[in-house]
Amino acid sequence: MRTPDKNTLENCDTLMLDMDGTLLDLAYDNHLWMEVVPSEFARQRAIPEQEAREQLYAKMRALRGTLDWYCLDFWSEQLELDILGLHREQNHRIGFLPGAERFLEQVASSRLRVLMVTNSHRSTLDLKNDVTGLIRHFDGIYTSHDLGHPKEDQPFWQHLQEEVGFDPETTLFVDDNVAVLNSANTFGIRHLVAVAEPDSSAPAQQVDDYPAVDRVARLVSQAAD
């Protein structure tokens, strides 16, 4: 795994951070979508759980990377389930990745402009903030639903640029999704870092095309070395 330059933060004036899998443990989301939603879908339809999983996963594969993929309202309508209610039932699983909260405290007190840049639906963001209080550390919160496009698409970055006025040359963007990093790279953001361990319950993902850290807190510890 190629690590970022230890001066990466020092060379930037804007820090953009993803939420799920970068700051918050993706284990919550993966458990909900891979276990809880299929089980509830099967129960409601009175079908075997394996059949429910096959139907649900096929829908997900078809929409991966689109705005609908990230939209709770869309899935609630499509599946005829209270998706936000299921999220609330599992909110005890919401939590920071190791070191992420301390990292936010450190960068929030620095000279950096710190922005959350997330595909999360606003309802999910609000729920996770109720549990963790993470948004208090940010100078701005920008979601794909507010901007009308997922981070995987270039219009997202174009609209974000219009709202924020960031300099791609002095911006660091951190995300666990390589497809999103590819999109940011296409837009011209110079400093990109992947999180290799977004889910504490799963093995690390292989990252070949970008500098990577196992957890976002390493960015501060590396700068201090």
Wavefront OBJ file of the C-alpha trace (Angstrom):
o trace
v 0.000 0.000 0.000
v 1.450 3.330 -1.093
v 1.257 5.867 1.740
v 0.616 9.597 1.262
v 3.415 12.125 1.469
v 3.747 13.206 5.093
v 3.474 16.853 4.001
v 0.172 16.377 2.190
v -1.890 18.250 4.788
v 0.639 21.063 5.011
v 0.453 21.586 1.245
v -3.332 22.068 1.282
v -5.749 24.746 2.394
v -8.964 22.751 1.906
v -9.612 19.275 3.322
v -12.612 17.378 1.961
v -13.704 14.280 3.841
v -16.157 11.560 2.972
v -18.314 10.317 5.864
v -19.154 6.595 5.646
v -16.055 4.436 5.499
v -13.750 7.408 6.021
v -14.903 8.824 9.348
v -17.721 6.490 10.363
v -17.472 2.722 10.410
v -18.978 1.241 7.242
v -19.796 -1.894 9.243
v -23.083 -0.225 10.224
v -24.163 0.402 6.638
v -23.002 -2.968 5.369
v -24.853 -4.801 8.133
v -27.998 -2.840 7.462
v -28.056 -3.297 3.690
v -26.633 -6.800 3.515
v -28.471 -8.328 6.492
v -31.291 -6.236 7.950
v -32.949 -4.956 4.765
v -32.960 -8.340 2.963
v -34.352 -10.041 6.064
v -37.149 -7.481 6.415
v -37.847 -7.595 2.674
v -38.182 -11.387 2.857
v -40.442 -11.183 5.887
v -42.738 -8.632 4.285
v -42.970 -10.555 1.001
v -43.235 -13.943 2.733
v -40.466 -15.314 0.524
v -37.251 -17.194 1.363
v -34.481 -14.895 2.510
v -32.135 -16.112 -0.224
v -34.684 -15.146 -2.857
v -35.073 -11.751 -1.219
v -31.316 -11.242 -1.255
v -31.080 -12.139 -4.941
v -33.836 -9.687 -5.853
v -32.424 -6.907 -3.720
v -28.804 -7.348 -4.753
v -29.794 -7.349 -8.441
v -31.536 -3.995 -7.947
v -28.505 -2.647 -6.137
v -26.048 -3.766 -8.815
v -28.108 -2.065 -11.497
v -28.062 1.258 -9.656
v -24.614 1.302 -8.081
v -23.004 4.716 -8.341
v -26.230 6.570 -9.191
v -28.090 9.081 -7.051
v -30.920 6.570 -6.524
v -28.426 4.093 -5.081
v -27.821 6.505 -2.186
v -31.426 7.668 -1.753
v -33.416 6.371 1.223
v -36.669 7.703 -0.233
v -36.092 5.757 -3.440
v -35.437 2.473 -1.634
v -38.342 2.970 0.734
v -40.656 3.356 -2.271
v -39.100 0.550 -4.318
v -39.072 -1.992 -1.499
v -42.147 -0.712 0.348
v -40.143 -0.677 3.565
v -39.468 1.972 6.196
v -35.760 2.189 5.411
v -35.126 5.115 7.729
v -36.946 3.259 10.500
v -34.646 0.279 9.988
v -31.681 2.638 10.193
v -32.955 3.993 13.494
v -33.425 0.496 14.909
v -29.750 -0.214 14.217
v -28.364 3.140 15.367
v -26.481 1.500 18.231
v -24.085 0.248 15.551
v -23.186 3.755 14.366
v -19.707 4.824 15.401
v -16.437 6.444 14.411
v -13.633 4.473 12.856
v -10.590 4.224 15.148
v -8.982 7.609 15.664
v -11.420 9.465 13.389
v -13.049 11.623 16.054
v -9.704 12.780 17.414
v -8.565 13.468 13.838
v -11.603 15.714 13.292
v -10.842 17.624 16.475
v -7.280 18.200 15.312
v -8.052 19.376 11.780
v -11.005 21.492 12.960
v -8.616 23.523 15.114
v -6.103 23.915 12.268
v -5.875 26.536 9.523
v -7.544 24.125 7.065
v -11.034 24.652 5.717
v -12.669 21.303 6.506
v -15.627 20.187 4.407
v -17.757 17.060 4.493
v -18.398 15.811 0.972
v -20.742 12.833 1.066
v -23.147 10.746 -0.989
v -25.167 10.138 2.161
v -28.877 10.927 2.116
v -29.704 13.853 4.403
v -31.915 11.663 6.614
v -29.040 9.257 7.213
v -26.637 12.121 7.778
v -28.950 13.636 10.382
v -29.336 10.293 12.159
v -25.595 9.692 12.258
v -24.972 13.201 13.480
v -27.511 12.683 16.284
v -25.447 9.703 17.429
v -21.925 11.046 16.865
v -22.155 14.855 16.691
v -19.622 14.825 13.871
v -20.885 17.795 11.838
v -19.819 20.287 14.494
v -16.243 19.785 13.293
v -16.917 20.996 9.738
v -16.924 24.369 8.012
v -19.459 23.089 5.484
v -21.544 20.018 4.665
v -22.191 19.069 1.018
v -24.265 16.081 -0.044
v -24.883 14.554 -3.446
v -28.632 14.971 -2.985
v -28.239 18.691 -2.344
v -26.076 19.074 -5.453
v -28.195 16.762 -7.605
v -25.483 14.288 -8.590
v -23.426 11.543 -6.912
v -19.729 12.072 -6.364
v -19.072 9.537 -9.110
v -20.289 12.080 -11.704
v -18.440 15.192 -12.874
v -21.417 17.570 -12.395
v -21.136 16.946 -8.640
v -17.650 18.458 -8.572
v -18.630 21.257 -10.936
v -21.530 22.282 -8.692
v -19.371 21.934 -5.593
v -16.737 24.154 -7.185
v -19.390 26.796 -7.886
v -20.561 26.715 -4.258
v -17.234 26.411 -2.473
v -14.674 27.913 -4.832
v -11.936 25.474 -3.830
v -8.573 25.312 -5.588
v -8.043 21.737 -6.894
v -4.288 22.216 -6.600
v -4.434 22.839 -2.849
v -7.296 20.508 -1.933
v -6.981 17.111 -0.252
v -9.907 14.735 -0.683
v -10.167 11.510 1.344
v -12.630 8.727 0.503
v -12.854 4.942 0.724
v -14.586 4.589 -2.673
v -12.108 4.266 -5.557
v -14.778 5.110 -8.150
v -15.345 8.401 -6.332
v -11.613 9.075 -6.148
v -11.411 8.426 -9.899
v -14.084 11.053 -10.464
v -12.301 13.573 -8.244
v -9.075 12.820 -10.099
v -10.766 13.449 -13.446
v -11.982 16.791 -12.142
v -8.400 17.697 -11.293
v -8.182 17.471 -7.510
v -4.482 17.028 -6.947
v -4.264 15.399 -3.521
v -6.263 12.186 -3.181
v -6.074 9.584 -0.423
v -7.978 6.321 -0.053
v -9.032 4.691 3.215
v -8.134 1.020 3.031
v -10.094 -0.188 6.076
v -13.540 1.418 5.859
v -15.331 -1.489 7.573
v -13.937 -2.635 10.919
v -15.598 -6.035 10.478
v -14.011 -6.774 7.082
v -10.498 -7.204 5.686
v -8.712 -4.209 4.208
v -9.432 -3.416 0.585
v -6.671 -3.417 -2.007
v -5.851 0.090 -3.237
v -3.400 0.353 -6.117
v -4.025 3.659 -7.852
v -3.917 6.118 -4.944
v -1.953 6.709 -1.767
v -3.819 4.995 1.053
v -4.043 4.861 4.831
v -5.699 2.203 6.939
v -7.475 4.983 8.853
v -7.792 8.717 8.327
v -6.022 9.498 11.618
v -2.755 8.388 9.979
v -2.712 11.638 8.014
v -2.014 13.571 11.196
v 0.407 11.058 12.682
v 2.410 10.973 9.454
v 2.635 14.759 9.392
v 3.980 14.688 12.947
v 6.688 12.130 12.157
l 1 2 3 4 5 6 7 8 9 10 11 12 13 14 15 16 17 18 19 20 21 22 23 24 25 26 27 28 29 30 31 32 33 34 35 36 37 38 39 40 41 42 43 44 45 46 47 48 49 50 51 52 53 54 55 56 57 58 59 60 61 62 63 64 65 66 67 68 69 70 71 72 73 74 75 76 77 78 79 80 81 82 83 84 85 86 87 88 89 90 91 92 93 94 95 96 97 98 99 100 101 102 103 104 105 106 107 108 109 110 111 112 113 114 115 116 117 118 119 120 121 122 123 124 125 126 127 128 129 130 131 132 133 134 135 136 137 138 139 140 141 142 143 144 145 146 147 148 149 150 151 152 153 154 155 156 157 158 159 160 161 162 163 164 165 166 167 168 169 170 171 172 173 174 175 176 177 178 179 180 181 182 183 184 185 186 187 188 189 190 191 192 193 194 195 196 197 198 199 200 201 202 203 204 205 206 207 208 209 210 211 212 213 214 215 216 217 218 219 220 221 222 223 224 225
